[in-house]
Structure formats: structure tokens, C-alpha cells
Amino acid sequence: MRRLRAIPRRNSFGRIAAACIASLVLYVTAFGLVLDHPLSLGFLRQQIDVKVALGAAVGGPKLVVLAGSNGPYSHRCTVIARLLHMPCINGGVAVGIGLDYLFARWERVLHPGDIVYLPMEEAQYVRGRVETDVGPDAAIMLRHDWRTLARLAPDRWAGAIFSTDLRDALMAPIEMALVAGDFHDPREAVTGGTDAWGDHTGHTAAMAVANAAELAAAQPYHPDAAKIGAGYGSTLIAAFLDWARAHDVRAIGGLPTGFADSPPSDASIDAIRVVYLSHGADFLELPNRSLYPRVAFFDTPSHLNETWQRIHSVAVADGLVALLRRTVSLREPPLSLRVGHRPAAADPP
């Protein structure tokens, strides 16, 4: 028998390595330059881009609300702006968006004298590193925002590269084809839309009736104080607070809206408060701790319906006014930031 010639081990390793590199290049090219998810991720990307662009366009000191969907659903910037006499942009999008990505986008358009109010959802304090690395913003950055991805930690680069799978490869062409065919997205008719200042609108009390059974059965998630204190999300928030303090941006923490019959513990609220106070920020705690009856909500424990969104926004604005009045003489901010002084930029309508 003829003896088979052995393939040199070095050549085999080289071929395997070359195949792996070629596969990786093909993968990154496909998901970074060709395939897209304009329906499943497009609305998130669009909201972030529009809100950040608005923040960049507003002249003079402004108030920015940063949170998950609790921000736009439960807070109304058009109400807050009129009472605070300062332009307000609702920058909240969704809990699943990585806080490091959200902060990196907003840091580019925040300036000395700006105020950032952060009524973060409890889940955002304890969201882990792995969840953050491969969240929806990872795929968004890989396809559309390499500039921000380059600013984040190297583990975020790997998370972005490997944030998609075979299912995404199959769904992307379908979504792209639907959008190219003028597919009508029905979500706005069911949940409401977004106004020019980032507020969610149209989520009326009448529309909320369809969600009554779901709201009645909902059991809110309340992480304990230890998890909040050690949470990766808390670390990201703390880093942003340090950045804000170094850049003369006023950061004010707050509590998210929730069910009055299922409140977080006093210890958990104390842990949230400590995240802000220990990093030189202020903390706003409303008399009702942002808790409301279930009938006030739209579809989740973090989303007030439109009627109560306005009520809560008045309470938040009054709380911010009182907080700024108590601390303005101590911190000596610019005149344009002082309560009652109207900046040059027009208030939202």
C-alpha cells in the first residue's frame, strides 16, 4: 500500500487560522455593513439619535431626563419645562439599552450649566456586565455607530461583534424588505407615539383599559439593597456622575414610578440614594416616593398613563424647583441656571 503523505501540522494550523479569520471578516462585514434590523432595533436607534440631536441643537442650559422607558412614559418634558423655565429633553428609551452607551452619547452634547435628572428603573442598577455587553445597543453600534463603540471598553467591542446570530441573519433581510415595501408599523396605534421633545404621548387612560388585567396581576421586581450597591449598572451610573461633576453638569437622581401597593423597601431606596450622594450628585425624593395606584398606569409598573404622566411631571418639576432653590446659594451656578430665569432658547410648546 502506498503510504499517505502527512500534512505538516504547521500548515494545518495556518489553514484553520486563515479560515477563522476569513469567517470573522465575513461576519463583521455582513452585520456591520450590510444587514440591518430597521423594525426590531430601528425604532430604538431612531429615538436615541433624534433625542441626542435635539440635545445638541438646544442652546443654553437645558434639563435632560435619562432613564429607561420610565423616562418618556412617566415624565412629560413639555410640562416640566414650563414650570422650570428651562428647555427639557426626554432622553429615556428602554431598560435594555446599555447605560454606558446612553451616557457616552449624551456626554457629547451636555455642557456646563446643564441639568440631568435620572429616575432610573431599579433593574438598571443591577443589570449585569454580560447583559450590557450584548444588549440591543451592541448590534446598533456594530451597524451604525462605530464612533461610540470605539469610546467604550474593549469587552464592549467583543460584545458588539458577537451580539448577533443565525436568527438575526435570517430576520434582517425580511425586516429590510418589509421597510423597503412601505410596511406600516402598528405599534404607535397600540401604545402611542413620541413628541418633538422625547415624551411618550397618546398612551391614554382609555387605551390602558385593555391592559387592566395584566396590570392587576403584575408583580414588580425589587432588587435588594446589596444587589443595588454592588450592581454593574450602579457602577456605570457612578462613573457618569463623576464625569458630570468634573464637567459642571448638575446630576440629580430620582426614583422611578411604581405601584403604591408594591413599593421598594426603605433599604433599597437608601441604596439608590447613596449611589448619587456618594458621588457628589443631588437626589430628589418626592413625598409619595413616585408611587401611584395601579389605575394610574398604562401597561407596566414603570409606565404611567398620559393623565398621570402629567400629574407626576408637575410633582417632579415642583421638586426640582425646590431642590434648586435650596442649593443654588451654596453651589453658585451660572445665572441662566437659576430657577425663574428664562434662558435664551425657547421653551417647548
C-alpha positions as CSV (number, residue, x, y, z in Angstrom):
1,M,0.0,0.0,0.0
2,R,1.1,3.4,-0.8
3,R,1.8,5.4,2.3
4,L,-0.2,8.6,2.7
5,R,1.9,11.7,3.0
6,A,1.4,13.5,6.3
7,I,0.3,17.1,6.1
8,P,2.6,19.3,8.1
9,R,1.0,20.4,11.3
10,R,2.1,24.0,10.9
11,N,0.3,24.2,7.6
12,S,-2.9,22.7,9.0
13,F,-3.0,25.2,11.9
14,G,-2.3,28.0,9.4
15,R,-5.2,27.0,7.2
16,I,-7.6,26.7,10.2
17,A,-6.5,30.2,11.5
18,A,-6.9,31.7,8.0
19,A,-10.4,30.1,7.7
20,C,-11.4,31.5,11.1
21,I,-10.1,35.0,10.2
22,A,-11.9,34.9,6.9
23,S,-15.2,33.8,8.7
24,L,-14.8,36.6,11.2
25,V,-14.2,39.2,8.5
26,L,-17.2,37.9,6.6
27,Y,-19.4,38.0,9.7
28,V,-18.3,41.6,10.6
29,T,-18.8,42.8,7.1
30,A,-22.3,41.3,6.9
31,F,-23.6,42.6,10.2
32,G,-21.5,45.8,10.3
33,L,-22.0,47.0,6.7
34,V,-24.9,45.1,5.0
35,L,-27.6,43.5,7.2
36,D,-29.8,45.7,9.4
37,H,-32.8,45.4,11.7
38,P,-34.9,48.5,10.9
39,L,-38.0,47.2,12.7
40,S,-36.8,45.3,15.8
41,L,-33.9,47.8,16.5
42,G,-34.6,50.7,14.2
43,F,-37.1,52.4,16.4
44,L,-34.6,52.3,19.3
45,R,-31.8,53.7,17.2
46,Q,-34.1,56.4,15.8
47,Q,-35.2,57.5,19.2
48,I,-31.7,57.8,20.6
49,D,-30.4,59.6,17.5
50,V,-33.3,62.1,17.4
51,K,-33.2,62.8,21.2
52,V,-29.4,63.3,21.2
53,A,-29.6,65.6,18.1
54,L,-32.2,67.7,19.9
55,G,-30.0,68.0,22.9
56,A,-27.2,69.2,20.6
57,A,-29.5,71.7,19.0
58,V,-30.9,73.3,22.1
59,G,-28.9,76.4,23.0
60,G,-28.3,77.5,26.6
61,P,-28.7,75.4,29.8
62,K,-31.2,72.5,29.5
63,L,-32.7,69.7,31.5
64,V,-32.3,66.2,30.2
65,V,-34.3,63.2,31.7
66,L,-32.3,60.0,31.4
67,A,-33.8,56.6,32.3
68,G,-35.3,53.6,30.6
69,S,-38.8,53.7,29.2
70,N,-39.9,55.1,32.6
71,G,-38.4,58.4,31.3
72,P,-40.7,59.0,28.3
73,Y,-43.8,57.2,29.6
74,S,-43.9,58.7,33.1
75,H,-42.3,62.1,32.6
76,R,-43.5,65.0,30.4
77,C,-40.8,67.4,29.4
78,T,-43.4,69.9,27.9
79,V,-44.9,70.1,31.4
80,I,-41.6,70.2,33.3
81,A,-40.1,72.9,31.0
82,R,-42.8,75.4,31.6
83,L,-42.6,75.1,35.4
84,L,-38.8,75.0,35.5
85,H,-38.4,77.8,32.8
86,M,-35.8,75.7,31.0
87,P,-35.8,73.6,27.9
88,C,-36.3,69.9,28.6
89,I,-35.4,66.8,26.6
90,N,-36.7,63.4,27.5
91,G,-33.7,61.2,26.7
92,G,-35.0,57.9,28.1
93,V,-35.5,55.0,25.8
94,A,-35.6,51.4,27.2
95,V,-34.0,49.5,30.1
96,G,-32.2,47.2,27.7
97,I,-30.1,50.0,26.3
98,G,-26.6,49.9,27.9
99,L,-26.1,52.8,30.3
100,D,-22.5,53.2,29.2
101,Y,-23.8,53.6,25.6
102,L,-26.5,56.0,26.7
103,F,-24.1,58.1,28.7
104,A,-21.5,58.1,26.0
105,R,-24.0,59.5,23.5
106,W,-25.2,62.2,25.9
107,E,-21.8,63.3,27.2
108,R,-21.0,64.7,23.7
109,V,-23.9,67.2,23.9
110,L,-24.0,68.1,27.6
111,H,-22.4,71.4,28.7
112,P,-21.6,73.3,31.9
113,G,-24.9,74.5,33.4
114,D,-27.0,71.6,32.1
115,I,-29.0,69.5,34.5
116,V,-29.6,65.8,34.1
117,Y,-32.4,64.1,36.1
118,L,-32.0,60.3,36.4
119,P,-35.2,58.5,37.6
120,M,-33.6,55.1,36.7
121,E,-35.6,51.9,36.9
122,E,-34.5,49.6,39.7
123,A,-33.5,46.9,37.2
124,Q,-30.9,49.3,35.6
125,Y,-28.9,49.4,38.8
126,V,-28.4,45.6,38.9
127,R,-28.2,44.9,35.2
128,G,-25.0,42.8,34.7
129,R,-22.0,43.3,32.5
130,V,-22.7,40.4,30.2
131,E,-26.3,41.6,29.6
132,T,-25.0,45.1,28.9
133,D,-22.3,43.9,26.5
134,V,-24.7,42.1,24.2
135,G,-27.8,44.3,24.6
136,P,-29.6,45.8,21.6
137,D,-27.3,48.8,21.5
138,A,-24.4,46.4,20.7
139,A,-26.0,45.5,17.4
140,I,-26.9,49.1,16.8
141,M,-23.3,50.2,17.3
142,L,-21.9,47.5,15.1
143,R,-24.1,48.5,12.2
144,H,-24.5,52.3,12.7
145,D,-22.3,53.8,15.4
146,W,-18.7,52.7,15.4
147,R,-17.7,56.1,16.8
148,T,-19.3,55.5,20.1
149,L,-18.3,51.8,20.2
150,A,-14.6,52.9,19.9
151,R,-15.1,55.0,23.1
152,L,-16.3,52.1,25.2
153,A,-14.3,49.4,27.0
154,P,-12.8,46.6,24.8
155,D,-15.2,44.0,26.2
156,R,-18.0,46.0,24.5
157,W,-16.2,45.6,21.2
158,A,-16.3,41.8,21.5
159,G,-19.9,42.0,22.7
160,A,-20.9,44.1,19.6
161,I,-19.1,41.7,17.2
162,F,-20.8,38.6,18.7
163,S,-24.2,40.2,19.5
164,T,-25.9,38.7,16.5
165,D,-26.6,35.1,15.5
166,L,-28.1,32.9,12.7
167,R,-31.7,34.1,13.6
168,D,-30.6,37.7,13.1
169,A,-29.1,36.8,9.8
170,L,-32.4,35.3,8.7
171,M,-34.6,38.1,10.1
172,A,-32.5,41.1,8.8
173,P,-33.3,40.6,5.1
174,I,-37.0,40.1,6.0
175,E,-37.1,43.4,8.0
176,M,-35.2,45.3,5.3
177,A,-37.6,44.0,2.6
178,L,-40.7,45.0,4.7
179,V,-39.4,48.5,5.2
180,A,-38.5,48.8,1.6
181,G,-42.1,47.8,0.8
182,D,-43.5,50.6,3.0
183,F,-44.6,48.3,5.8
184,H,-46.8,50.1,8.3
185,D,-45.6,49.6,11.9
186,P,-48.7,49.2,14.1
187,R,-47.0,49.9,17.4
188,E,-47.9,53.6,17.6
189,A,-51.6,52.9,17.2
190,V,-51.4,50.5,20.2
191,T,-49.0,52.2,22.6
192,G,-48.9,55.8,21.4
193,G,-46.1,57.9,19.9
194,T,-43.3,60.3,20.7
195,D,-43.5,64.1,20.6
196,A,-40.8,66.6,19.5
197,W,-39.2,66.7,23.0
198,G,-38.9,62.9,23.5
199,D,-42.1,62.5,25.7
200,H,-44.3,59.4,25.0
201,T,-47.8,60.6,24.1
202,G,-51.1,59.0,23.3
203,H,-50.9,56.3,26.0
204,T,-54.3,57.4,27.3
205,A,-56.2,56.1,30.3
206,A,-58.8,54.8,27.9
207,M,-56.2,52.8,26.0
208,A,-54.9,51.5,29.3
209,V,-58.2,49.7,30.0
210,A,-57.1,46.9,27.6
211,N,-54.1,46.3,29.9
212,A,-56.1,46.3,33.2
213,A,-55.9,42.6,33.8
214,E,-52.1,42.5,33.1
215,L,-51.5,45.4,35.4
216,A,-53.6,43.8,38.2
217,A,-51.5,40.7,38.1
218,A,-48.1,42.4,37.6
219,Q,-45.5,41.7,40.3
220,P,-42.8,44.5,40.2
221,Y,-39.2,43.5,40.6
222,H,-37.4,45.0,43.6
223,P,-33.7,44.1,43.9
224,D,-32.5,44.3,47.5
225,A,-30.1,46.9,48.8
226,A,-27.0,44.7,48.5
227,K,-27.6,44.0,44.8
228,I,-28.2,47.7,44.1
229,G,-25.0,48.7,45.9
230,A,-22.9,46.1,44.1
231,G,-24.7,46.3,40.7
232,Y,-22.8,46.9,37.5
233,G,-25.4,49.4,36.5
234,S,-24.7,51.3,39.7
235,T,-21.0,51.4,38.7
236,L,-21.9,52.8,35.3
237,I,-24.1,55.5,36.9
238,A,-21.4,56.4,39.4
239,A,-18.9,56.9,36.6
240,F,-21.3,59.2,34.8
241,L,-21.9,61.2,38.0
242,D,-18.2,61.6,38.3
243,W,-18.0,62.8,34.7
244,A,-20.9,65.2,35.2
245,R,-19.3,66.7,38.3
246,A,-16.0,67.2,36.5
247,H,-17.7,69.0,33.6
248,D,-20.0,71.2,35.7
249,V,-23.2,69.3,34.7
250,R,-25.7,69.1,37.5
251,A,-26.8,65.5,38.1
252,I,-29.9,64.8,40.2
253,G,-31.0,61.2,41.0
254,G,-34.6,60.2,41.4
255,L,-37.0,57.3,41.9
256,P,-38.8,55.6,39.1
257,T,-42.6,55.4,39.1
258,G,-44.1,52.3,40.6
259,F,-47.2,50.7,42.3
260,A,-48.1,52.1,45.6
261,D,-49.2,48.7,46.8
262,S,-45.8,47.1,45.9
263,P,-43.1,49.6,46.9
264,P,-39.4,49.0,47.1
265,S,-38.0,48.6,50.6
266,D,-36.6,51.5,52.6
267,A,-33.2,49.9,52.4
268,S,-33.4,49.6,48.6
269,I,-34.3,53.3,48.3
270,D,-31.5,54.2,50.7
271,A,-29.1,52.2,48.5
272,I,-30.2,54.1,45.4
273,R,-29.9,57.4,47.2
274,V,-26.3,56.5,48.2
275,V,-25.3,56.0,44.6
276,Y,-25.9,59.6,43.9
277,L,-25.0,61.3,47.1
278,S,-21.7,59.4,47.4
279,H,-20.6,60.8,44.0
280,G,-21.5,64.5,44.6
281,A,-24.9,64.5,42.9
282,D,-28.2,65.5,44.4
283,F,-31.2,63.3,45.0
284,L,-34.9,64.1,44.6
285,E,-37.4,62.0,46.6
286,L,-41.0,63.1,46.2
287,P,-43.3,62.9,49.2
288,N,-45.1,59.9,47.6
289,R,-41.8,58.3,46.5
290,S,-43.1,58.3,42.9
291,L,-45.7,55.6,43.8
292,Y,-49.2,55.6,42.4
293,P,-52.3,53.4,42.4
294,R,-52.4,50.7,39.6
295,V,-55.2,52.6,37.8
296,A,-52.6,55.3,37.1
297,F,-50.5,53.0,34.9
298,F,-50.6,52.2,31.2
299,D,-49.1,48.7,30.6
300,T,-46.2,48.1,33.1
301,P,-45.3,49.2,36.6
302,S,-42.9,51.8,35.1
303,H,-45.3,53.4,32.7
304,L,-47.9,55.9,33.9
305,N,-50.8,56.6,31.6
306,E,-50.9,60.0,29.9
307,T,-53.1,61.6,32.6
308,W,-50.9,60.6,35.5
309,Q,-47.8,61.3,33.4
310,R,-48.7,64.9,33.5
311,I,-49.6,64.8,37.3
312,H,-46.3,63.2,38.1
313,S,-44.4,65.7,35.9
314,V,-45.8,68.6,37.9
315,A,-44.7,66.9,41.1
316,V,-41.2,66.4,39.6
317,A,-40.9,69.9,38.4
318,D,-42.0,71.3,41.8
319,G,-39.5,69.1,43.5
320,L,-36.7,70.2,41.1
321,V,-37.6,73.8,41.7
322,A,-37.5,73.4,45.5
323,L,-34.2,71.5,45.3
324,L,-32.5,74.1,43.1
325,R,-33.7,76.9,45.4
326,R,-32.3,75.2,48.4
327,T,-28.9,74.6,46.9
328,V,-28.4,77.5,44.4
329,S,-26.8,79.8,47.0
330,L,-24.3,77.1,48.1
331,R,-23.3,76.0,44.6
332,E,-23.4,79.4,42.9
333,P,-24.4,78.1,39.4
334,P,-24.5,80.4,36.4
335,L,-27.3,83.0,36.3
336,S,-29.0,81.2,33.4
337,L,-29.4,78.1,35.6
338,R,-31.1,79.8,38.5
339,V,-34.8,79.0,39.0
340,G,-37.1,81.6,37.5
341,H,-34.6,82.9,34.9
342,R,-35.6,82.1,31.3
343,P,-32.7,81.1,29.0
344,A,-32.4,82.4,25.5
345,A,-33.7,79.2,23.9
346,A,-37.4,78.9,23.7
347,D,-39.3,76.6,26.0
348,P,-41.0,73.6,24.4
349,P,-44.6,74.4,23.4
